[in-house]
């Protein structure tokens, strides 16, 4: 049973990491921060690479089904976004080959084009019989420091084992 669970979790982790394969950058514009007054905002794009370490966590209780998994993530971002993140991921595999899903939340701390602060990303990914779909968005109003008002979407690509991000975002201008 433990071996089956580990194998399935490994498969799910692979799916979670591979959900970025073949996905191109979102063509839609990043959402504009909302607030009581109109703020000047700059739309920008950040790109670079990141390293990720996933660590399997024990279930909160005895699992009825080995298809569910839980892990922690530690990332290090390089490029226009320079920082690190910590997060949690929940995964689910199915009996159908190459079908699975994951959700994750991660808090990033660092600089984005030189502006320092933190923000939270929310991931929602599915793999339907090998076809991936991934949405990674900034949690509204999660920006701190010089990143207050940050909104946007991130796409992730994996090529030759290298993780890359493309982050389209809107951020109020610094007064």
KOLZA-405323 format. One record per residue (C-alpha): residue number from 1; x, y, z. Coordinates in nm, 4 decimals. Example, Ala and Ser with C-alpha at 12.3 -4.5 7.8 and 13.67 -1.06 7.14 Angstrom:
<nodes>
<node><gunu>1</gunu><c1>1.2300</c1><c2>-0.4500</c2><c3>0.7800</c3></node>
<node><gunu>2</gunu><c1>1.3670</c1><c2>-0.1060</c2><c3>0.7140</c3></node>
</nodes>
This chain:
<nodes>
<node><gunu>1</gunu><c1>0.0000</c1><c2>0.0000</c2><c3>0.0000</c3></node>
<node><gunu>2</gunu><c1>0.2797</c1><c2>0.2448</c2><c3>0.0899</c3></node>
<node><gunu>3</gunu><c1>0.4634</c1><c2>0.1634</c2><c3>-0.2328</c3></node>
<node><gunu>4</gunu><c1>0.1461</c1><c2>0.2218</c2><c3>-0.4366</c3></node>
<node><gunu>5</gunu><c1>0.0854</c1><c2>0.5533</c2><c3>-0.2573</c3></node>
<node><gunu>6</gunu><c1>0.4454</c1><c2>0.6714</c2><c3>-0.3185</c3></node>
<node><gunu>7</gunu><c1>0.4257</c1><c2>0.5746</c2><c3>-0.6847</c3></node>
<node><gunu>8</gunu><c1>0.0979</c1><c2>0.7539</c2><c3>-0.7328</c3></node>
<node><gunu>9</gunu><c1>0.2173</c1><c2>1.0645</c2><c3>-0.5465</c3></node>
<node><gunu>10</gunu><c1>0.5317</c1><c2>1.0655</c2><c3>-0.7623</c3></node>
<node><gunu>11</gunu><c1>0.3132</c1><c2>1.0477</c2><c3>-1.0711</c3></node>
<node><gunu>12</gunu><c1>0.0975</c1><c2>1.3322</c2><c3>-0.9408</c3></node>
<node><gunu>13</gunu><c1>0.4019</c1><c2>1.5450</c2><c3>-0.8600</c3></node>
<node><gunu>14</gunu><c1>0.5250</c1><c2>1.4850</c2><c3>-1.2134</c3></node>
<node><gunu>15</gunu><c1>0.1902</c1><c2>1.5950</c2><c3>-1.3482</c3></node>
<node><gunu>16</gunu><c1>0.1899</c1><c2>1.9012</c2><c3>-1.1229</c3></node>
<node><gunu>17</gunu><c1>0.5330</c1><c2>1.9990</c2><c3>-1.2491</c3></node>
<node><gunu>18</gunu><c1>0.4590</c1><c2>1.9119</c2><c3>-1.6087</c3></node>
<node><gunu>19</gunu><c1>0.1359</c1><c2>2.1088</c2><c3>-1.6279</c3></node>
<node><gunu>20</gunu><c1>0.3413</c1><c2>2.3965</c2><c3>-1.7621</c3></node>
<node><gunu>21</gunu><c1>0.4540</c1><c2>2.1975</c2><c3>-2.0660</c3></node>
<node><gunu>22</gunu><c1>0.3346</c1><c2>2.3394</c2><c3>-2.3923</c3></node>
<node><gunu>23</gunu><c1>0.1434</c1><c2>2.6264</c2><c3>-2.2372</c3></node>
<node><gunu>24</gunu><c1>0.1994</c1><c2>2.9612</c2><c3>-2.4020</c3></node>
<node><gunu>25</gunu><c1>0.1749</c1><c2>3.2994</c2><c3>-2.2329</c3></node>
<node><gunu>26</gunu><c1>-0.1773</c1><c2>3.4219</c2><c3>-2.1659</c3></node>
<node><gunu>27</gunu><c1>-0.2931</c1><c2>3.6720</c2><c3>-2.4247</c3></node>
<node><gunu>28</gunu><c1>-0.5425</c1><c2>3.8274</c2><c3>-2.1848</c3></node>
<node><gunu>29</gunu><c1>-0.4392</c1><c2>4.1403</c2><c3>-2.0015</c3></node>
<node><gunu>30</gunu><c1>-0.3674</c1><c2>4.1202</c2><c3>-1.6336</c3></node>
<node><gunu>31</gunu><c1>-0.6513</c1><c2>4.2549</c2><c3>-1.4190</c3></node>
<node><gunu>32</gunu><c1>-0.6225</c1><c2>4.6158</c2><c3>-1.3088</c3></node>
<node><gunu>33</gunu><c1>-0.6120</c1><c2>4.6651</c2><c3>-0.9311</c3></node>
<node><gunu>34</gunu><c1>-0.9463</c1><c2>4.7726</c2><c3>-0.7928</c3></node>
<node><gunu>35</gunu><c1>-0.9906</c1><c2>5.0418</c2><c3>-0.5362</c3></node>
<node><gunu>36</gunu><c1>-1.2003</c1><c2>5.3409</c2><c3>-0.4464</c3></node>
<node><gunu>37</gunu><c1>-1.0081</c1><c2>5.5690</c2><c3>-0.6767</c3></node>
<node><gunu>38</gunu><c1>-0.8444</c1><c2>5.5373</c2><c3>-1.0157</c3></node>
<node><gunu>39</gunu><c1>-0.4735</c1><c2>5.4762</c2><c3>-0.9828</c3></node>
<node><gunu>40</gunu><c1>-0.2104</c1><c2>5.5107</c2><c3>-1.2511</c3></node>
<node><gunu>41</gunu><c1>-0.0853</c1><c2>5.1601</c2><c3>-1.3205</c3></node>
<node><gunu>42</gunu><c1>0.1941</c1><c2>5.0166</c2><c3>-1.5253</c3></node>
<node><gunu>43</gunu><c1>0.1453</c1><c2>4.6958</c2><c3>-1.7172</c3></node>
<node><gunu>44</gunu><c1>0.4604</c1><c2>4.4916</c2><c3>-1.7381</c3></node>
<node><gunu>45</gunu><c1>0.5987</c1><c2>4.1481</c2><c3>-1.8089</c3></node>
<node><gunu>46</gunu><c1>0.8594</c1><c2>3.9668</c2><c3>-1.6020</c3></node>
<node><gunu>47</gunu><c1>1.0371</c1><c2>3.6506</c2><c3>-1.7059</c3></node>
<node><gunu>48</gunu><c1>1.3089</c1><c2>3.4223</c2><c3>-1.5836</c3></node>
<node><gunu>49</gunu><c1>1.3723</c1><c2>3.0808</c2><c3>-1.4366</c3></node>
<node><gunu>50</gunu><c1>1.3066</c1><c2>2.9123</c2><c3>-1.1060</c3></node>
<node><gunu>51</gunu><c1>1.4238</c1><c2>2.6132</c2><c3>-0.9077</c3></node>
<node><gunu>52</gunu><c1>1.1695</c1><c2>2.4103</c2><c3>-0.7133</c3></node>
<node><gunu>53</gunu><c1>1.1914</c1><c2>2.1528</c2><c3>-0.4365</c3></node>
<node><gunu>54</gunu><c1>0.8814</c1><c2>1.9507</c2><c3>-0.3476</c3></node>
<node><gunu>55</gunu><c1>0.8608</c1><c2>1.7531</c2><c3>-0.0254</c3></node>
<node><gunu>56</gunu><c1>0.5922</c1><c2>1.4920</c2><c3>0.0280</c3></node>
<node><gunu>57</gunu><c1>0.4019</c1><c2>1.5424</c2><c3>0.3543</c3></node>
<node><gunu>58</gunu><c1>0.2151</c1><c2>1.2785</c2><c3>0.5517</c3></node>
<node><gunu>59</gunu><c1>-0.1644</c1><c2>1.2860</c2><c3>0.5228</c3></node>
<node><gunu>60</gunu><c1>-0.3561</c1><c2>1.4685</c2><c3>0.7960</c3></node>
<node><gunu>61</gunu><c1>-0.5401</c1><c2>1.1460</c2><c3>0.8703</c3></node>
<node><gunu>62</gunu><c1>-0.5334</c1><c2>0.7873</c2><c3>0.7469</c3></node>
<node><gunu>63</gunu><c1>-0.6226</c1><c2>0.8135</c2><c3>0.3774</c3></node>
<node><gunu>64</gunu><c1>-0.9152</c1><c2>0.6149</c2><c3>0.2432</c3></node>
<node><gunu>65</gunu><c1>-0.7672</c1><c2>0.6495</c2><c3>-0.1019</c3></node>
<node><gunu>66</gunu><c1>-0.3998</c1><c2>0.6682</c2><c3>-0.2016</c3></node>
<node><gunu>67</gunu><c1>-0.4813</c1><c2>0.9047</c2><c3>-0.4901</c3></node>
<node><gunu>68</gunu><c1>-0.4655</c1><c2>1.2157</c2><c3>-0.2672</c3></node>
<node><gunu>69</gunu><c1>-0.1357</c1><c2>1.3792</c2><c3>-0.1811</c3></node>
<node><gunu>70</gunu><c1>0.0016</c1><c2>1.6797</c2><c3>0.0076</c3></node>
<node><gunu>71</gunu><c1>0.3384</c1><c2>1.8493</c2><c3>-0.0313</c3></node>
<node><gunu>72</gunu><c1>0.5355</c1><c2>2.1579</c2><c3>0.0556</c3></node>
<node><gunu>73</gunu><c1>0.7133</c1><c2>2.3637</c2><c3>-0.2102</c3></node>
<node><gunu>74</gunu><c1>1.0247</c1><c2>2.5753</c2><c3>-0.1846</c3></node>
<node><gunu>75</gunu><c1>1.1154</c1><c2>2.7851</c2><c3>-0.4891</c3></node>
<node><gunu>76</gunu><c1>1.3923</c1><c2>3.0229</c2><c3>-0.5839</c3></node>
<node><gunu>77</gunu><c1>1.3103</c1><c2>3.2712</c2><c3>-0.8634</c3></node>
<node><gunu>78</gunu><c1>1.5760</c1><c2>3.4238</c2><c3>-1.0897</c3></node>
<node><gunu>79</gunu><c1>1.5414</c1><c2>3.7009</c2><c3>-1.3472</c3></node>
<node><gunu>80</gunu><c1>1.2977</c1><c2>3.9929</c2><c3>-1.3377</c3></node>
<node><gunu>81</gunu><c1>1.1444</c1><c2>3.8348</c2><c3>-1.0267</c3></node>
<node><gunu>82</gunu><c1>1.4247</c1><c2>3.7717</c2><c3>-0.7794</c3></node>
<node><gunu>83</gunu><c1>1.3165</c1><c2>3.6010</c2><c3>-0.4609</c3></node>
<node><gunu>84</gunu><c1>1.1970</c1><c2>3.2869</c2><c3>-0.2925</c3></node>
<node><gunu>85</gunu><c1>0.8668</c1><c2>3.1281</c2><c3>-0.2034</c3></node>
<node><gunu>86</gunu><c1>0.7185</c1><c2>2.8713</c2><c3>0.0278</c3></node>
<node><gunu>87</gunu><c1>0.3898</c1><c2>2.7015</c2><c3>-0.0389</c3></node>
<node><gunu>88</gunu><c1>0.1558</c1><c2>2.4072</c2><c3>0.0011</c3></node>
<node><gunu>89</gunu><c1>0.0209</c1><c2>2.1788</c2><c3>-0.2714</c3></node>
<node><gunu>90</gunu><c1>-0.2697</c1><c2>1.9326</c2><c3>-0.2708</c3></node>
<node><gunu>91</gunu><c1>-0.2865</c1><c2>1.6706</c2><c3>-0.5458</c3></node>
<node><gunu>92</gunu><c1>-0.5350</c1><c2>1.4154</c2><c3>-0.6758</c3></node>
<node><gunu>93</gunu><c1>-0.4781</c1><c2>1.1328</c2><c3>-0.9198</c3></node>
<node><gunu>94</gunu><c1>-0.7434</c1><c2>0.9290</c2><c3>-1.0957</c3></node>
<node><gunu>95</gunu><c1>-0.7777</c1><c2>0.5763</c2><c3>-1.2289</c3></node>
<node><gunu>96</gunu><c1>-0.7537</c1><c2>0.7183</c2><c3>-1.5828</c3></node>
<node><gunu>97</gunu><c1>-0.3964</c1><c2>0.7334</c2><c3>-1.7147</c3></node>
<node><gunu>98</gunu><c1>-0.2580</c1><c2>1.0895</c2><c3>-1.7361</c3></node>
<node><gunu>99</gunu><c1>-0.5549</c1><c2>1.2518</c2><c3>-1.5599</c3></node>
<node><gunu>100</gunu><c1>-0.4951</c1><c2>1.4380</c2><c3>-1.2334</c3></node>
<node><gunu>101</gunu><c1>-0.5220</c1><c2>1.7748</c2><c3>-1.0660</c3></node>
<node><gunu>102</gunu><c1>-0.3530</c1><c2>2.0010</c2><c3>-0.8162</c3></node>
<node><gunu>103</gunu><c1>-0.4087</c1><c2>2.3241</c2><c3>-0.6281</c3></node>
<node><gunu>104</gunu><c1>-0.1403</c1><c2>2.5237</c2><c3>-0.4520</c3></node>
<node><gunu>105</gunu><c1>-0.0802</c1><c2>2.8483</c2><c3>-0.2665</c3></node>
<node><gunu>106</gunu><c1>0.2632</c1><c2>3.0069</c2><c3>-0.2388</c3></node>
<node><gunu>107</gunu><c1>0.3890</c1><c2>3.3309</c2><c3>-0.0826</c3></node>
<node><gunu>108</gunu><c1>0.6712</c1><c2>3.4958</c2><c3>-0.2772</c3></node>
<node><gunu>109</gunu><c1>0.9130</c1><c2>3.7348</c2><c3>-0.1098</c3></node>
<node><gunu>110</gunu><c1>1.1632</c1><c2>3.9367</c2><c3>-0.3123</c3></node>
<node><gunu>111</gunu><c1>1.1894</c1><c2>4.2031</c2><c3>-0.5790</c3></node>
<node><gunu>112</gunu><c1>0.9871</c1><c2>4.2392</c2><c3>-0.8979</c3></node>
<node><gunu>113</gunu><c1>1.1663</c1><c2>4.4694</c2><c3>-1.1411</c3></node>
<node><gunu>114</gunu><c1>1.3386</c1><c2>4.6263</c2><c3>-0.8394</c3></node>
<node><gunu>115</gunu><c1>1.0259</c1><c2>4.6739</c2><c3>-0.6252</c3></node>
<node><gunu>116</gunu><c1>1.0475</c1><c2>4.4842</c2><c3>-0.2952</c3></node>
<node><gunu>117</gunu><c1>0.7615</c1><c2>4.3096</c2><c3>-0.1171</c3></node>
<node><gunu>118</gunu><c1>0.5600</c1><c2>3.9902</c2><c3>-0.0938</c3></node>
<node><gunu>119</gunu><c1>0.2562</c1><c2>3.8511</c2><c3>-0.2753</c3></node>
<node><gunu>120</gunu><c1>0.0623</c1><c2>3.5260</c2><c3>-0.2974</c3></node>
<node><gunu>121</gunu><c1>0.0089</c1><c2>3.3084</c2><c3>-0.6054</c3></node>
<node><gunu>122</gunu><c1>-0.2799</c1><c2>3.0632</c2><c3>-0.6389</c3></node>
<node><gunu>123</gunu><c1>-0.2352</c1><c2>2.7614</c2><c3>-0.8713</c3></node>
<node><gunu>124</gunu><c1>-0.5102</c1><c2>2.5476</c2><c3>-1.0232</c3></node>
<node><gunu>125</gunu><c1>-0.3989</c1><c2>2.2752</c2><c3>-1.2610</c3></node>
<node><gunu>126</gunu><c1>-0.5533</c1><c2>1.9762</c2><c3>-1.4302</c3></node>
<node><gunu>127</gunu><c1>-0.4287</c1><c2>1.7111</c2><c3>-1.6680</c3></node>
<node><gunu>128</gunu><c1>-0.7049</c1><c2>1.5528</c2><c3>-1.8763</c3></node>
<node><gunu>129</gunu><c1>-0.5723</c1><c2>1.2352</c2><c3>-2.0421</c3></node>
<node><gunu>130</gunu><c1>-0.2404</c1><c2>1.4112</c2><c3>-2.0991</c3></node>
<node><gunu>131</gunu><c1>-0.3732</c1><c2>1.7565</c2><c3>-2.1922</c3></node>
<node><gunu>132</gunu><c1>-0.2614</c1><c2>2.0141</c2><c3>-1.9343</c3></node>
<node><gunu>133</gunu><c1>-0.4402</c1><c2>2.3282</c2><c3>-1.8205</c3></node>
<node><gunu>134</gunu><c1>-0.2852</c1><c2>2.5583</c2><c3>-1.5628</c3></node>
<node><gunu>135</gunu><c1>-0.3913</c1><c2>2.8903</c2><c3>-1.4134</c3></node>
<node><gunu>136</gunu><c1>-0.1600</c1><c2>3.0775</c2><c3>-1.1768</c3></node>
<node><gunu>137</gunu><c1>-0.2925</c1><c2>3.4133</c2><c3>-1.0538</c3></node>
<node><gunu>138</gunu><c1>-0.2003</c1><c2>3.6703</c2><c3>-0.7930</c3></node>
<node><gunu>139</gunu><c1>-0.4390</c1><c2>3.6533</c2><c3>-0.4974</c3></node>
<node><gunu>140</gunu><c1>-0.6171</c1><c2>3.9932</c2><c3>-0.4927</c3></node>
<node><gunu>141</gunu><c1>-0.4828</c1><c2>4.2429</c2><c3>-0.2391</c3></node>
<node><gunu>142</gunu><c1>-0.2022</c1><c2>4.0084</c2><c3>-0.1301</c3></node>
<node><gunu>143</gunu><c1>0.0825</c1><c2>4.2443</c2><c3>-0.2261</c3></node>
<node><gunu>144</gunu><c1>0.2851</c1><c2>4.4109</c2><c3>0.0497</c3></node>
<node><gunu>145</gunu><c1>0.5584</c1><c2>4.6752</c2><c3>0.0604</c3></node>
<node><gunu>146</gunu><c1>0.6251</c1><c2>4.8198</c2><c3>-0.2843</c3></node>
<node><gunu>147</gunu><c1>0.4038</c1><c2>4.5490</c2><c3>-0.4382</c3></node>
<node><gunu>148</gunu><c1>0.0743</c1><c2>4.6715</c2><c3>-0.2872</c3></node>
<node><gunu>149</gunu><c1>-0.1928</c1><c2>4.6631</c2><c3>-0.5591</c3></node>
<node><gunu>150</gunu><c1>-0.0182</c1><c2>4.3936</c2><c3>-0.7650</c3></node>
<node><gunu>151</gunu><c1>-0.2454</c1><c2>4.1885</c2><c3>-0.9943</c3></node>
<node><gunu>152</gunu><c1>-0.1581</c1><c2>3.9443</c2><c3>-1.2690</c3></node>
<node><gunu>153</gunu><c1>-0.1125</c1><c2>3.5959</c2><c3>-1.4122</c3></node>
<node><gunu>154</gunu><c1>0.1902</c1><c2>3.3729</c2><c3>-1.4396</c3></node>
<node><gunu>155</gunu><c1>0.2552</c1><c2>3.1019</c2><c3>-1.6945</c3></node>
<node><gunu>156</gunu><c1>0.5043</c1><c2>2.8240</c2><c3>-1.6352</c3></node>
<node><gunu>157</gunu><c1>0.6986</c1><c2>2.6280</c2><c3>-1.8967</c3></node>
<node><gunu>158</gunu><c1>0.9339</c1><c2>2.3368</c2><c3>-1.8512</c3></node>
<node><gunu>159</gunu><c1>1.1804</c1><c2>2.2609</c2><c3>-2.1277</c3></node>
<node><gunu>160</gunu><c1>1.4749</c1><c2>2.0228</c2><c3>-2.1014</c3></node>
<node><gunu>161</gunu><c1>1.4196</c1><c2>2.0008</c2><c3>-1.7245</c3></node>
<node><gunu>162</gunu><c1>1.4468</c1><c2>2.3801</c2><c3>-1.6815</c3></node>
<node><gunu>163</gunu><c1>1.1559</c1><c2>2.5700</c2><c3>-1.5192</c3></node>
<node><gunu>164</gunu><c1>1.0695</c1><c2>2.9101</c2><c3>-1.6694</c3></node>
<node><gunu>165</gunu><c1>0.8058</c1><c2>3.1688</c2><c3>-1.5811</c3></node>
<node><gunu>166</gunu><c1>0.6400</c1><c2>3.4518</c2><c3>-1.7704</c3></node>
<node><gunu>167</gunu><c1>0.4533</c1><c2>3.6928</c2><c3>-1.5441</c3></node>
<node><gunu>168</gunu><c1>0.2172</c1><c2>3.9542</c2><c3>-1.6914</c3></node>
<node><gunu>169</gunu><c1>0.1157</c1><c2>4.1997</c2><c3>-1.4234</c3></node>
<node><gunu>170</gunu><c1>-0.0274</c1><c2>4.5397</c2><c3>-1.3381</c3></node>
<node><gunu>171</gunu><c1>0.1161</c1><c2>4.7444</c2><c3>-1.0575</c3></node>
<node><gunu>172</gunu><c1>0.0260</c1><c2>5.0985</c2><c3>-0.9465</c3></node>
<node><gunu>173</gunu><c1>0.2967</c1><c2>5.3526</c2><c3>-1.0283</c3></node>
<node><gunu>174</gunu><c1>0.5208</c1><c2>5.4581</c2><c3>-0.7437</c3></node>
<node><gunu>175</gunu><c1>0.4197</c1><c2>5.8128</c2><c3>-0.6378</c3></node>
</nodes>
